[in-house]
């Protein structure tokens, strides 16, 4: 069963570009992983400090492997200094 995730990150004003650059690297690495069906990065047009990731993973096992990747752990360590609020992670079911 596919796993759908939306992740919302809000950058500190002075680190918008830094967070964006790190997110772009994250997308490039994640998109290459086996079982990654979608990994898209969006930036709000109204609030440029808000970034949204839309992810789709083949199954929970694949997502668990993704979450164990060293580059992902490094991203979260870096992001901690760049974000103004806790990262919001929303798991959803596709209904249409």
ABEGO torsion letter per residue (X at the ends): XBBBBBBBBBBBAAAAAAAAAAAAAAAAAAAABBGBABBBBBBBAABAABBBBBBBBABAAAAAAAAABAAAAAAAAAAAAABABBBBBBBBBBAX
